[in-house]
Each structure stands twice: as structure tokens, then as C-alpha cells.
Amino acid sequence: MSGQTTRRMVPFASMTLGEDPVPLVPRIEPTFLPEPEPRALWCPVISVDDHVVEPPDLFETRLPRSMLDDAPTLVEDEQGIPFWVVDGLAYPLATSNGSAGRPVSEWVHMPQKYEDFRPGVYDARARLGDMDVNGVWASLCFPSFVFGFAGRRFSSMRNCDVGLACLRAYNDWMLDEWCASAPDRFVPCQVPWLCDPTVAADEICANAERGFRGVTFPETPNRLGFPSVYSEAWEPFFRACEDTKTVVNLHVGASGSVARPSSDSPTDVAVTLFPVNGVMAAVDWVYARIPIRFPNVKIVMSEAGVSWVPMVMERLARSYRFVDASDAWSSADPHPNELLQRNFWFASIEDPSAFQVLALIGDDRVMIESDYPHADSTWPDTQSLIADELG
């Protein structure tokens, strides 16, 4: 595997695991399903939500030696299982980072070795082959669970200088290695610096000149200890996104948590409620008036589903009836639904109800995501699913 390095051995018992709502179970040897045959092409697909697993040498080959002691480090336990150690906390490459090609019975939360994943999980050339099988022409990739879907791990590091350097290392790798392997098929999406919106804006502008088309952003940054989307602190960031036409991607879970009604709700509850997170984020961003302050900003609701949009439009219309009784909105401003339909796009993994209400949402507002290589990915059968839903 490209990027292999010599890893320090750390006994598992001496590790302090980072936060994780799902307890780890012991690793078992993986079972790989037979290689799928290329699927019949119903229509070419651009997937706006896929994921990568970062290479072992992501930081050690891109950071100055003086920063390496404080940078994330890949270590191995006594069984050779790798863990990323960030500020003293260990994060495994859990099965959830790349379940593609494995039987459902093995989609449990256990630590993995790189070789437990399909090569397409972490190798760009192999990814292209898996995209070909699936009839996916182009793909936009988010980070792994380890570093967070908006790279929140970098912005929360104790040493801010090292955190920013690590963020830049990730963005360099995403553009110069992953996307450069097939520039016409990978859409460059950067992670943002959350600690300082002015620095974040500078990064957006510089990265736009380099070729980045999008940025992933936490849907509720206040949950991470940063200003909420209602704060004027983010003005430089959103202005830079608007000026450079950098698309803002709000991936459910990028803020480090998802809807889970009870402390002991099983993972199945959180998975079922995934679209609820999209509802909350979309409504919050509308009422934060971001589309009013920045009328040309483009916002994508990633892995949030689609079929809830008409319901939210109905609720927004109902709330708007009370506009004169509240200071949350002004009757002089555009209707909230106008903003939802003008500035937002919605993504479907497997949401057949969505395509029955396209006339209400707008058929130019809905996009397809395969979410490769996660457990709920439609790989390798995205083509047949789309044909069934749209045909």
C-alpha cells in the first residue's frame, strides 16, 4: 500500500481511546464478498458524497520535523492494529470507515487494519475501478470518521499551529494526490480552519486558486465550541465562499454528533433519524439568514436525505404567517422557502419518496450520493437503484 511507514507499537491496554458513542468490539479476520461485475449503465452518476481513509504518511511527509511530535501519529497495538493518536487520544480505523465489500454481519464497530478494507477505500486508483463498477463517473470525497467529516479534529488540537499545519497537509494530499490522480473524476473538497474565520477565509481564497471547488463545514459549529452560524464571526468565511463560488457542504455528523433521543438509544435509532439532522441544520441555516447575507452562496445538505424537504417548506410557510409577532424574520426579507429553494441543494442515497415530490422541491435541487465506502452505500448497485427510483 502506498504510504506505508514503520509504526510504533503501543499496547492497547495503555491507550486512551477518544470519544465514541459506540463501544469497540474485538477485531475478527475479514470476509470479502466476491468481486462484483460492472453494473449495466442506466445513466452516468456524479456522487456528491463519498469518503476516504487517509494514508499512514499523511503528516510525516508534509509537516516540518519540528511539528511531528505534536502531530497525529499512526501507531499499532500488539496485534498490529493501527490507531491514530491525536493529542494523546487513540482513534481506530473502525469498520464504519469502509464496510464496502464486506458481509453485513461484519458491519460491527471493530478496529481494522488497512488490509481489512477494499483497496478502493484508501487508494485513489483502486477507487476509480470501484467507481467504474458502480457507474459513477465523478466523486466528491469527505474525510474519514477519524478526523471528522469537516476535519474538526484539526481545529480542536491543543497546538493550533500544528492543527493548522495538519489541516493544510490534508488539503494538500486531497488536491495534489487523491484528486490529481484523476482530475476529471474527483471533485476537490477542502476542510476548513474553524478556530479563526479570517484565516479560514484566506484558506478558501488560496485554495480556490489552486482548484478546490468545495468546502465541508460543520452543520452546527457551536457544538464544537465555535461560534454558531448566527454569529457575525463567520462573515469573512462565508464572504470568501461566495466570492470564490466555493460550495459549502454540510455533511450530517460533521459536528461530531447526530440525533440520539436517549443516552442508551441503539445505533439503529441514530441511523434511522439521520434525516432529522438535515431538517434541523437546513432550518437553522435559513433562520441564521446566511442566504440573505450571502445571496449567491451554495449550500449542499450531504447525507441528509431529500423527502423531508416539502414538509419543511410547509412548516416554514406556517411559521412565516407569524412574521409580525416575531423578530426572527422580517416581512421585508425574501420568504424562507425562497431561500431554501434558491441556495440549498439536497442529496439522496436511497430515498425513493424524494423522486415522487420533485415538482415541489425542484428537480435541479436534488443530487445523487453513493456514500462509498460506508455501510449505507449503494455500491455496487447505484445504477439499478436510480433506475428503479427514477425510471
Buried (B, 14 or more C-beta within 10 A) or exposed (E): EEBEEEBEEBEBEEBEBBEEEEEBEEBEEBEEEEEBEEBEEBEEBBBBBBBBBBBBBBBBEBBEEEBEEBBBBBBBBEEEBBBBBBBEBBBBBBBBBBBBBBEEEBBBBBBBBBEBBBBBBBBBEBBBBBBBBBBBBBBBBBBBBBBBBBBBBBBBBEBBEBBBBBBBBBBBBBBBBBBBBBEEBBBBBBBBBBBBBEBBBBBBBBBBEEEBBBBBBBBBBBBBEBEEBBEEBBBBBBBBBBBBEBBBBBBBBBBBBBBBEEEEBEBEBBEEBBBBBBBBBBBBBBBBBBBBBBEEBBBBBBBBBBBBBBEBBEBBEEBBEEBEEEEEBEEEEBBBBEBBBBBBBBBBBBBEEBBEBBEEBBEEBBBBBBBBBBBEBBBBBBBBBBBEBEE
